[in-house]
Every structure is written in C-alpha cells, then in structure tokens.
Amino acid sequence: MAAYPPGGTYFDNGKRSFTQVPMNASKDNAISTSEYLEASEALTGLFDVLGQTAFSPIKKDMIQNIKVYTGLTHGRLEGHDFTARALRRNLTQPNEELSVSFRDAYGLTLKQYHSFIIKPIFSAAMSVCPYRKDFYGKLGDDEGRVKKDLDEWLRALEERVKVLNEFLAKPEAKW
C-alpha cells in the first residue's frame, strides 16, 4: 500500500509538515512548539518508508523525545539534523545510495553522542537502507514532484533545526 494519496507524494499525507510550522521573526525566530512537535511526529513516519526494522531505534528515540516534550537539548535535536543532512545529501547526489548518505550524516551528527555499544546498531541500520530508487518510489509516482516536495520539506526542516540549534547555543538556553 502506498504511503501517499493517489497522484500525490508522501508529503501530501495530511499530517503536519515542517513547512506548516510557524516561525515568528519579530521574536528572534521563535518556533511554535506544538506545531513543531506535530511535524516531528509526522517525520517519524518517514522511517517506516526507509525500513521499519532497520530504522526502528532512530524512530523510537525520536518518539520518546517527542513524548518527553523537553526535546530541546542538543543531543535530542540531532535526530532531526541527522535526517535532514542525510536526505539533503541524497537529494543533491543523484547517484548516491541512501546508505552512503545516512552513514555520512550519522558521522556528522549522532555518532559523537553514542557509546561503543550503540554505534554498531546505527551502523547496521545504515547498511540496510533501501535502494535509492525504491525509497523515492515509495514517496510518490511522479519523480519530479517527489524531489520538489522533498526539497521544500527539507528546506523547512533545515531552517527550523538551524534556529533551534542557534537558540540552544545561547547562554540563556543552558539549564
């Protein structure tokens, strides 16, 4: 069964998208928390498209962080950064398989926070990524539209991750 409506893409699934998460420029790019958490929850569905078993540790971690609601610590935002970096790299490297993109993103984001016990689990997940053509095919039938929608979704996610990381770097964010 397709993860998108007929004629649409995965990003038409009716769930909140990062493109729909308001940012208030007059308040130092404040991000609406409830909408951000709803979009974060919708993001976890993308891991089912990538491979439910392989990405279940990442999905479980993100869902737990959403439930805790205090997902605003640097380590907890890295799940969003990891996903954004992996998909951005894959989108801009049309001949690269997902496993390479996700492995690179892992090295740039989450790896530094993981113990020697956790690292092999994530390494295994990167090794069983679906083939690029299969993943993009699950996002929609129209390849051009899938890439356009993914790019728009990624730009919104990247912008919000950047704002949140900037906030977390401020002295007043240190608890």
C-alpha positions in Angstrom: 0.0 0.0 0.0 1.3 3.4 -1.0 2.3 5.9 1.8 0.7 8.7 -0.2 -2.6 9.6 -1.8 -3.2 8.8 -5.5 -1.5 11.3 -7.7 0.4 12.8 -4.7 3.5 12.2 -2.7 4.4 11.1 0.8 4.3 14.8 1.8 0.6 15.0 1.0 -0.2 12.6 3.8 -2.4 15.1 5.7 0.0 15.3 8.6 1.7 18.5 9.7 4.8 19.3 7.7 7.7 21.4 8.8 6.6 23.8 6.1 3.5 24.5 8.2 5.4 25.2 11.5 5.2 28.9 12.1 8.3 31.0 12.9 8.0 34.5 14.4 10.7 36.7 13.0 9.8 39.5 15.4 10.5 37.3 18.3 14.0 36.0 17.3 12.5 33.3 15.0 10.5 31.8 17.8 9.1 28.4 16.7 5.6 27.2 17.7 6.3 24.3 20.0 3.1 22.3 19.5 3.3 22.5 15.7 7.0 21.6 15.7 6.2 18.5 17.8 3.4 17.5 15.5 5.7 17.8 12.5 8.3 15.9 14.3 5.9 13.1 14.9 5.0 13.1 11.2 8.7 12.9 10.4 8.9 9.6 12.2 6.7 8.0 9.6 9.4 8.6 7.1 11.5 5.9 8.9 8.8 3.4 8.0 9.4 4.2 4.4 13.2 3.8 4.9 12.8 0.5 6.6 10.7 -0.1 9.7 13.1 -2.7 11.2 16.4 -1.0 10.4 15.3 2.5 11.5 13.3 1.5 14.5 15.9 2.6 17.0 16.0 6.0 15.5 12.2 6.3 15.2 11.8 5.0 18.8 14.4 7.6 20.1 12.6 10.4 18.3 9.2 9.4 19.5 10.5 9.2 23.1 11.9 12.7 22.8 8.6 14.0 21.5 6.8 12.4 24.4 9.2 13.8 26.9 8.4 17.2 25.3 11.7 18.6 26.6 13.3 17.5 23.3 15.2 20.8 23.4 18.7 19.5 24.3 21.4 19.4 21.7 21.6 15.6 21.6 17.8 15.4 21.1 17.7 17.8 18.2 20.4 15.8 16.4 17.8 13.2 15.3 16.2 16.0 13.1 19.6 17.2 12.0 20.7 13.7 11.1 17.6 13.1 9.0 17.8 16.5 7.3 21.5 16.1 6.4 21.1 12.5 5.1 18.2 13.3 2.9 19.6 16.6 1.7 22.9 14.9 0.7 21.0 12.1 -1.1 18.8 14.6 -2.9 21.8 16.6 -4.2 23.8 13.5 -5.0 21.6 11.8 -7.6 23.9 8.7 -8.0 24.5 8.1 -4.3 22.7 5.3 -2.4 20.8 6.1 0.8 23.2 4.0 2.9 26.1 6.3 2.0 24.1 9.5 2.7 22.9 8.2 6.0 26.3 6.9 7.1 27.8 10.3 6.3 25.1 12.2 8.2 25.5 9.8 11.2 29.2 10.6 11.3 28.4 14.4 11.3 25.7 14.4 13.8 24.8 11.5 16.2 27.9 9.4 16.3 29.7 11.7 18.7 26.9 11.2 21.3 26.8 7.4 21.0 28.7 4.8 23.0 30.6 1.9 21.6 27.5 -0.3 22.3 25.1 1.9 20.3 27.3 2.8 17.3 27.1 -0.8 15.8 23.3 -0.7 16.0 23.2 2.5 14.0 25.9 1.2 11.6 23.7 -1.8 10.9 20.7 0.4 10.3 22.7 2.4 7.7 23.7 -0.9 6.0 20.1 -2.0 5.4 18.8 1.3 3.9 16.5 0.6 0.9 17.9 1.2 -2.5 17.5 4.8 -3.6 15.1 4.0 -6.4 12.9 2.0 -4.1 12.8 4.7 -1.4 11.9 7.5 -3.8 9.3 5.3 -5.5 7.6 4.9 -2.1 7.4 8.6 -1.8 5.4 9.1 -5.0 4.9 8.1 -8.6 6.0 11.4 -10.1 9.8 11.6 -9.5 9.9 15.4 -10.3 7.1 16.2 -7.8 8.7 13.9 -5.2 12.0 15.7 -5.4 10.3 19.1 -5.4 8.2 18.3 -2.3 11.1 16.6 -0.5 13.3 19.7 -1.2 10.6 22.0 0.1 10.1 19.9 3.2 13.9 19.6 3.8 14.3 23.4 3.5 11.7 23.9 6.2 13.2 21.3 8.5 16.7 22.6 8.0 15.6 26.2 8.7 13.9 25.1 12.0 16.8 22.9 13.1 19.2 25.9 12.4 17.1 28.2 14.5 16.7 25.7 17.4 20.5 25.0 17.4 21.2 28.7 17.5 18.8 29.0 20.4 20.5 26.1 22.2 23.9 27.8 21.8 22.7 30.9 23.7 23.7 31.2 27.4 20.1 31.5 28.5 19.3 28.1 27.0 21.8 26.4 29.3 19.8 24.8 32.1 
